[in-house]
Amino acid sequence: MTMDTKLVVILREDLPPAIAANAGVVLGLALGGRLENSVAADTKDADGGVHAGLNPHPVPTLVASGERLREIKAGADEQDLTVVGFNEVARRSRDYGAYMDALAATPASDLEYAGVALHGPRTVVNKLTRQLPLMR
């Protein structure tokens, strides 16, 4: 069954593994909190153990250069998409108040993204991301 919507996470290609993992988790949590029905029903294994429901969307994790991430974020902001950007101001802040203060003092043109998550119509998401490789 093909879904009408698509969800992708795009990470900056030069991130060290630990930072890439953190960025993916931060983006997934932030995006999931914005989507209705983002978690399927809990289910049981053959022994009766309960397993928490997961997101029913496949979630490809793609990579892009920092400049390409900025372009994708800008293009996605102009579309009918849910967009979450995890920028370096956020990544380096130690609490949310410090992030809000630092972001308020940072021009959009100076933001560097560790990653971006997108959700929306499959055709729109595909158009923005079709040339990007999967993370390896």
Secondary structure, DSSP 8 states (H G I E B T S, - for coil): ---SEEEEEEEETT--HHHHHHHHHHHHHHHHTTSTT-S---EE-TT--EE----SS---EEEE-HHHHHHHHHHHHTSS-EEEEEEHHHHH-SSHHHHHHHHHTS-GGG--EEEEEEEEEHHHHHHHHTT--B--
